[in-house]
Amino acid sequence: MASATSQLERLRSLIHVQTQLTNAHLDLDAFMQQVVDSLQALTSAAGAVVELVEGEQMVYRCASPALARHVGLRLQRQSSLSGLCVERGEILYSQDTDDNPRVNRDACRDIGIRSMVCTPLYCRGDAVGVLKVMAREPQGFDADDLQTLELLAASLGGALGRQVAFDLRMQMATRLHASEARLRAMLEHAHDAIVSMDAQGVVMEWNPAAQQLFGWSAEEAVGRSMAALIFAQPLCDCHDDGLRCFREGNDDAKPSRLELQAVHRDGREMMIELSWSGTHVEGHWEFTGFMRDITERKRLESALQAMARQDALTGLLNRRAFMDALNQSLHCQDRHGVPAALLFLDLDGFKRLNDTQGHQAGDEALVAVAARLRECVRANDVLARLGGDEFVLLADGIGEEVPARALAQKVLEAVVGAMPSSGLSCSVGIALAGPDGTATELLQQADHAMYAAKQQGRGTVVFHGRVPPAGREAAAESASESNDLTTACFTLKSFEAG
């Protein structure tokens, strides 16, 4: 047992160390290093360490110089004296590590120790680690050492807890700074325009890609309404209504991907794709939009759609597009009573032209006929090439025989005038749309009437009121016998010579 003088000196040294540690403003690693260095000096131990709890393990976080190479060592809580110390919440003294079943003997032999003292470190009732001193011989510590360790650990727990909290705050601040730096780099180098707005749609962030896309610098954009910067007036109102609905919790105003028409600063219009979302921040909504220019993509899509609906040779609508228009016209007739006439045209003399002058001459003739037909039809008429030398014309608003025949005569004149020297004319079949009829039925009726006109001779028009669907051969036979036609046919004598 130490003398009263030595005990007094030990107590003074302990108080001095406690004061230093309590008032320390160091990072966690520096603080723990000061702890172990002071503890080794106070107890004359061969070494001291601070172990912190990490889940089911005890980790050497700091050690005196003699044990520094073991920093990072991990021990299982259930098989170590440190873990038992945390579990029981009391000082544990292993006088001989070779005889203690709860000591990790392999670790002790590797470190080169034979006795140790562990005391728990608590902060706000939670075990945060242990303070451990070690000796290289059995029974290396006396009662004074145990008392010193206990007194130091009692005051150290709170200080260590504060340092751990400080370290966590520093780590969080570092991670936050790094996260902000990464976010700033993403905003600066993103290819998409990225814009952040407050609840009223006022710009808070405006990245360089947004400046390139819309022409406004960040200094000009921040603090102004995003809608006013990039949208024309009708869309500005829709944008503001969308934000209001979202703020009011309207289920129809969920984040989405939209394709909208936007306006560059110089007045140039463009199509943009806008993806946006809302985030509740400190009781207020903030919105983020990601935008890109899709003008070229939409142009290509329109071109592809047009190609899919156009006849490649003449530029007229193809069969598919025409059937869509015919179905729409019949639907309009059913709903609003708007009549329609369908003219089915087949060129006379086209096969002979192909055979004698070649397919290139035939193609030129088809292009010329299409161009003349465009000139003679009304703006709202639908003109298409079904294939080969067959054309169709849908004329909305014509529901009687007389105006339908007048239109057919214009068509005949246009075909003859397309290439006068070619000898081309055409045969025309006419059918009027009736209630509850289908597009297929109407097209077949006009087709049957056209074949009946073919039987009558070049440049002939046959009017077909409501001929039942039949095959082409049956229609031609019935036309020659005049059994199924509801009206007579006529021939334009002025074109017979052609």
C-alpha positions in Angstrom: 0.0 0.0 0.0 1.3 3.4 -0.9 2.2 6.0 1.7 -0.1 9.0 2.5 2.2 11.3 0.6 2.3 9.1 -2.5 -1.5 8.7 -2.4 -1.9 12.5 -2.2 0.4 13.0 -5.2 -1.5 10.3 -7.1 -4.8 12.1 -6.2 -3.4 15.4 -7.3 -2.2 13.9 -10.6 -5.6 12.3 -11.1 -7.5 15.6 -10.5 -5.1 17.3 -12.9 -5.7 14.7 -15.6 -9.5 14.8 -15.1 -9.5 18.6 -15.4 -7.4 18.5 -18.6 -9.7 15.9 -20.2 -12.9 17.5 -19.1 -11.9 20.8 -20.6 -10.3 19.3 -23.7 -11.5 20.5 -27.1 -9.9 17.9 -29.3 -11.1 15.5 -32.0 -12.0 12.1 -30.7 -8.7 10.3 -31.6 -6.6 13.0 -30.0 -8.7 13.0 -26.9 -8.5 9.2 -26.5 -4.7 9.3 -27.1 -4.4 11.8 -24.2 -6.5 9.5 -22.1 -4.4 6.4 -22.6 -1.1 8.3 -22.2 -2.3 9.8 -18.9 -3.7 6.5 -17.6 -0.4 4.6 -18.3 1.5 7.3 -16.4 -0.9 7.2 -13.5 -0.8 3.4 -13.1 2.6 2.4 -14.3 0.9 -0.1 -16.7 2.8 -1.6 -19.6 0.1 -0.2 -21.9 -3.5 1.2 -22.0 -6.2 1.1 -24.6 -9.6 2.5 -25.2 -12.0 0.0 -26.8 -15.3 1.2 -28.2 -18.5 -0.8 -28.8 -19.4 -1.5 -32.4 -22.3 -3.8 -32.5 -21.2 -7.2 -31.2 -17.6 -6.3 -31.3 -15.1 -4.4 -29.1 -12.7 -2.4 -31.3 -9.3 -1.0 -30.2 -9.7 2.6 -31.1 -6.6 4.0 -29.4 -3.6 2.7 -27.6 -0.4 3.8 -25.8 2.7 3.7 -27.9 3.7 0.1 -26.8 0.4 -1.2 -28.1 -0.1 1.2 -31.0 0.3 -1.5 -33.6 -2.8 -3.3 -32.3 -5.2 -0.3 -33.0 -8.1 -1.7 -35.1 -8.0 -5.1 -33.4 -11.6 -6.5 -33.1 -12.7 -8.8 -30.3 -16.1 -10.5 -30.0 -18.0 -9.1 -27.0 -19.2 -12.5 -25.9 -15.6 -14.0 -25.7 -13.7 -11.1 -24.3 -13.2 -9.5 -20.8 -14.0 -6.1 -22.4 -17.4 -7.4 -23.5 -18.2 -8.9 -20.1 -17.2 -5.5 -18.5 -19.7 -3.7 -20.8 -22.4 -6.3 -20.1 -22.0 -6.2 -16.3 -21.2 -2.5 -16.0 -18.5 -3.0 -13.4 -14.7 -3.1 -13.2 -13.2 -6.4 -13.9 -9.7 -7.5 -13.0 -8.0 -10.5 -14.5 -4.9 -11.2 -12.4 -3.7 -13.9 -14.8 -5.0 -14.0 -18.3 -3.9 -17.6 -18.8 -6.4 -18.7 -16.1 -9.4 -16.6 -17.0 -12.0 -18.3 -19.4 -13.6 -15.0 -20.5 -10.3 -13.6 -21.7 -9.3 -13.9 -25.3 -6.1 -15.8 -24.6 -4.9 -15.7 -28.2 -5.2 -12.0 -28.3 -3.4 -11.6 -24.9 -0.5 -13.8 -26.0 -0.2 -11.9 -29.3 -0.1 -8.6 -27.4 2.2 -10.0 -24.7 0.2 -9.4 -21.5 -0.6 -11.5 -18.5 -3.0 -9.3 -16.4 -5.5 -6.5 -17.2 -8.1 -4.2 -15.6 -11.2 -3.1 -17.5 -13.6 -0.4 -16.5 -16.8 0.5 -18.5 -17.2 3.9 -20.1 -20.8 5.1 -20.0 -22.5 8.1 -21.6 -26.1 8.9 -20.7 -26.6 5.4 -19.5 -25.3 3.7 -22.6 -22.1 1.7 -22.7 -19.8 3.3 -25.2 -16.6 1.3 -24.5 -14.1 0.3 -21.9 -10.9 1.8 -20.5 -8.3 -1.0 -20.1 -4.8 -1.1 -18.6 -2.5 -4.1 -19.1 0.7 -5.5 -17.5 3.1 -8.0 -18.8 3.2 -10.1 -15.6 0.5 -11.7 -13.5 -1.1 -9.6 -10.8 0.4 -6.5 -12.3 -2.0 -4.0 -10.5 -2.7 -3.2 -6.9 -5.7 -1.7 -5.1 -4.4 1.9 -5.8 -4.3 1.2 -9.5 -7.9 -0.1 -9.4 -9.0 2.9 -7.5 -7.2 5.3 -9.9 -8.8 3.6 -12.9 -12.3 3.6 -11.3 -12.1 7.3 -10.5 -10.7 8.3 -13.9 -13.4 6.2 -15.7 -16.2 7.7 -13.6 -15.3 11.2 -14.8 -14.1 10.2 -18.2 -17.4 8.7 -19.4 -19.2 12.1 -19.8 -16.1 13.7 -21.4 -15.7 10.8 -23.8 -19.4 10.9 -24.6 -19.1 14.6 -25.4 -16.1 13.9 -27.6 -17.9 11.1 -29.4 -20.8 13.4 -30.0 -18.4 16.1 -31.2 -16.8 13.6 -33.5 -20.1 12.5 -34.9 -21.0 16.1 -35.6 -17.7 16.7 -37.4 -18.3 13.5 -39.4 -21.8 14.6 -40.3 -20.5 18.1 -41.2 -17.8 16.6 -43.4 -20.2 14.2 -45.1 -22.7 17.1 -45.6 -20.0 19.3 -47.1 -18.9 16.4 -49.3 -22.5 15.8 -50.3 -23.1 19.4 -51.1 -19.9 19.5 -53.2 -21.0 16.4 -55.1 -24.4 17.9 -55.6 -22.9 21.2 -56.8 -20.6 19.3 -59.2 -23.6 17.4 -60.5 -25.6 20.6 -61.0 -22.7 22.3 -62.7 -21.9 19.4 -65.1 -25.3 17.9 -65.7 -26.5 17.7 -69.3 -30.1 18.3 -68.2 -31.4 21.7 -67.1 -32.0 21.4 -63.4 -34.2 24.1 -61.7 -35.3 24.3 -58.0 -38.3 26.4 -57.0 -40.0 27.3 -53.8 -43.7 26.6 -53.2 -44.8 29.6 -55.4 -42.6 28.5 -58.3 -39.9 31.1 -57.7 -36.5 29.9 -58.9 -33.9 29.1 -56.2 -31.4 27.1 -58.2 -30.6 27.4 -62.0 -27.7 25.3 -63.3 -25.5 26.1 -66.4 -27.5 23.6 -68.5 -30.7 25.6 -67.8 -28.9 28.8 -68.9 -27.8 27.1 -72.1 -31.3 25.7 -72.8 -33.3 28.8 -72.1 -30.8 31.7 -72.5 -31.3 33.2 -69.0 -28.2 33.3 -66.6 -28.5 32.1 -63.1 -28.2 35.7 -61.8 -31.2 36.7 -64.0 -33.3 33.6 -63.2 -33.0 33.2 -59.5 -35.8 35.1 -57.7 -38.1 35.1 -60.7 -41.0 32.8 -61.6 -39.8 29.8 -63.6 -43.1 29.7 -65.5 -42.7 33.3 -66.7 -39.1 32.6 -67.8 -39.8 29.5 -70.0 -43.5 29.2 -70.8 -46.0 31.2 -72.9 -48.9 32.7 -71.0 -51.4 29.7 -71.3 -48.8 27.3 -70.0 -47.8 29.7 -67.2 -51.3 29.5 -65.8 -51.4 25.7 -66.1 -48.0 25.6 -64.3 -49.2 27.8 -61.5 -52.4 25.7 -61.2 -50.4 22.5 -61.0 -48.2 23.8 -58.2 -51.3 25.0 -56.3 -53.0 21.6 -56.7 -49.9 19.8 -55.4 -49.7 22.1 -52.4 -53.3 21.5 -51.6 -52.8 17.7 -51.7 -54.8 17.1 -54.9 -54.2 13.4 -56.0 -54.2 14.5 -59.6 -51.0 16.6 -59.1 -48.5 13.9 -58.5 -44.9 14.2 -59.8 -44.8 13.2 -63.4 -43.0 13.4 -66.8 -44.5 15.9 -69.2 -43.8 17.1 -72.8 -44.4 20.8 -73.1 -43.8 23.7 -75.4 -41.3 26.1 -74.0 -39.8 29.4 -75.2 -36.2 30.5 -75.3 -35.2 33.9 -74.2 -34.9 35.0 -77.8 -38.5 33.9 -78.5 -37.6 30.7 -80.2 -40.1 27.9 -79.4 -39.0 24.4 -78.5 -40.4 21.2 -77.1 -39.0 20.1 -73.7 -39.4 17.0 -71.6 -40.0 18.0 -67.9 -39.7 15.7 -65.0 -40.5 17.2 -61.6 -41.1 16.3 -58.0 -41.9 18.0 -54.7 -40.2 17.8 -51.4 -41.4 19.0 -48.0 -38.6 20.9 -46.4 -39.0 22.5 -43.0 -42.7 22.8 -43.4 -42.6 24.2 -46.9 -42.8 22.7 -50.4 -39.8 22.8 -52.7 -39.9 21.6 -56.3 -37.2 20.4 -58.6 -37.5 20.1 -62.3 -35.3 18.3 -64.8 -35.6 19.5 -68.4 -34.2 18.6 -71.8 -34.7 19.8 -75.3 -36.7 17.2 -77.3 -37.4 19.4 -80.3 -35.4 17.3 -82.7 -36.7 14.1 -81.3 -40.3 15.2 -81.8 -39.5 16.4 -85.3 -38.1 12.9 -86.1 -41.1 11.2 -84.5 -43.4 13.4 -86.6 -41.5 12.6 -89.7 -41.6 8.9 -89.0 -45.3 9.1 -88.3 -45.9 11.0 -91.5 -43.8 8.3 -93.4 -45.9 5.6 -91.8 -49.1 7.3 -93.1 -47.9 8.5 -96.5 -47.6 6.9 -99.8 -43.9 6.9 -100.6 -44.3 7.7 -104.3 -47.0 10.4 -104.4 -46.9 11.8 -100.9 -50.7 11.2 -100.5 -52.1 9.4 -97.6 -51.7 5.6 -97.7 -54.4 3.0 -97.2 -54.0 2.8 -93.4 -54.2 6.6 -92.9 -57.2 6.8 -95.3 -59.1 4.1 -93.3 -58.5 6.1 -90.1 -59.9 9.2 -91.8 -62.9 7.3 -93.2 -63.7 5.8 -89.8 -63.5 9.3 -88.2 -65.8 10.7 -90.9 -68.4 7.9 -90.4 -68.3 8.5 -86.6 -68.9 12.2 -87.2 -71.9 11.3 -89.4 -73.3 9.1 -86.8 -73.0 11.8 -84.1 -73.7 14.9 -86.0 -75.4 13.8 -89.2 -72.6 15.1 -91.5 -72.9 13.3 -94.9 -69.9 12.1 -96.9 -69.3 10.8 -100.4 -66.5 8.3 -101.4 -65.0 8.3 -104.9 -63.0 5.3 -105.9 -60.7 5.9 -108.9 -58.8 3.5 -111.2 -56.7 4.8 -114.0 -57.6 3.7 -117.6 -54.6 2.9 -119.8 -52.1 2.7 -117.0 -51.0 -0.9 -117.7 -50.4 -0.1 -121.4 -48.2 2.9 -120.3 -46.2 0.8 -118.0 -45.8 -2.0 -120.6 -44.8 0.4 -123.5 -42.8 3.1 -121.7 -41.5 1.4 -118.5 -42.2 1.6 -114.8 -40.4 4.9 -114.5 -42.9 6.5 -116.9 -45.7 4.9 -114.9 -44.3 6.3 -111.6 -44.1 9.8 -113.2 -47.7 9.4 -114.3 -48.9 8.5 -110.8 -47.0 11.5 -109.3 -48.5 13.8 -112.0 -52.1 12.5 -111.4 -51.7 12.9 -107.6 -50.5 16.5 -108.1 -53.5 17.4 -110.3 -55.9 15.7 -108.0 -54.6 17.8 -105.1 -55.4 20.9 -107.1 -59.0 20.0 -107.9 -60.2 18.9 -104.5 -61.3 21.0 -101.5 -59.1 21.7 -98.6 -61.1 19.4 -96.3 -61.3 16.5 -98.7 -59.2 13.4 -98.0 -57.2 12.1 -100.9 -55.2 8.9 -100.8 -53.5 6.3 -103.0 -54.5 2.8 -102.0 -51.9 1.1 -104.2 -51.1 0.5 -107.8 -53.2 2.9 -109.9 -56.1 3.1 -107.4 -56.9 6.4 -105.7 -59.8 7.3 -103.3 -61.3 10.6 -102.4 -63.5 11.2 -99.3 -65.6 14.4 -99.5 -67.3 15.3 -96.3 -70.5 17.3 -96.6 -71.6 15.8 -99.9 -74.6 13.6 -99.3 -76.5 13.7 -102.7 -75.9 12.4 -106.2 -75.7 15.7 -108.1 -72.7 17.3 -106.2 -71.0 13.9 -106.0 -71.2 13.6 -109.8 -69.9 17.2 -110.2 -66.9 16.3 -108.1 -66.3 13.2 -110.1 -66.3 15.2 -113.3 -63.6 17.5 -111.9 -61.6 14.4 -111.0 -61.9 13.0 -114.5 -60.8 16.3 -116.0 -57.8 16.4 -113.6 -56.6 12.9 -114.5 -56.9 13.6 -118.3 -55.0 16.9 -117.9 -52.2 15.4 -115.8 -50.4 13.9 -118.8 -52.4 14.7 -121.9 -50.0 12.9 -124.2 -50.2 9.7 -122.2 -53.8 8.8 -123.0 -54.7 8.3 -119.4 -58.2 8.7 -118.0 -60.0 7.0 -115.1 -63.1 5.1 -114.1 -64.9 6.3 -111.0 -67.2 4.6 -108.6 -69.2 6.7 -106.1 -70.8 5.6 -102.8 -72.6 7.7 -100.3 -72.2 7.0 -96.6 -75.3 5.8 -94.9 -76.3 5.6 -91.2 -74.6 2.8 -89.2 -72.4 1.8 -92.1 -68.8 0.8 -91.6 -65.7 2.0 -93.4 -65.0 -1.4 -95.0 -68.6 -1.6 -96.3 -68.4 1.9 -97.8 -65.1 1.3 -99.5 -66.4 -2.0 -100.9 -69.4 -0.3 -102.3 -67.3 2.4 -104.1 -65.0 -0.3 -105.3 -67.8 -2.3 -106.8 -69.2 0.8 -108.5 -65.7 1.5 -109.9 -65.5 -2.0 -111.5 -69.0 -1.5 -112.9 -67.7 1.7 -114.4 -64.8 -0.2 -115.9 -67.2 -2.5 -117.7 -68.9 0.6 -119.2 -65.7 1.9 -120.8 -63.0 4.6 -120.3 -63.8 7.8 -118.4 -67.0 6.4 -116.9 -68.6 7.2 -113.6 -71.0 4.8 -111.8 -73.1 6.0 -108.8 -73.7 3.3 -106.2 -76.3 4.1 -103.5 -76.4 1.1 -101.2 -75.0 -1.9 -103.1 -74.6 -4.9 -100.7 -71.0 -6.1 -100.2 -69.8 -8.5 -102.9 -66.7 -9.6 -104.7 -65.3 -7.5 -107.5 -66.3 -10.1 -110.2 -69.8 -10.2 -108.8 -70.0 -6.4 -108.8 -68.8 -6.2 -112.4 -71.4 -8.9 -113.5 -74.2 -7.2 -111.6 -73.3 -3.9 -113.1 -73.4 -5.2 -116.6 -76.9 -6.6 -116.0 -78.0 -3.5 -114.2 -79.5 -5.6 -111.3 -77.9 -4.2 -108.1 -77.2 -0.6 -109.1 -79.7 1.8 -107.6 -79.0 4.5 -110.2 -77.9 4.6 -113.8 -74.4 5.0 -115.0 -73.2 7.6 -117.5 -70.2 8.0 -119.7 -68.4 11.3 -120.3 -68.4 11.2 -124.1 -65.8 13.9 -124.3 -63.2 11.5 -122.9 -64.1 8.4 -124.9 -61.6 9.3 -127.6 -58.8 9.2 -125.0 
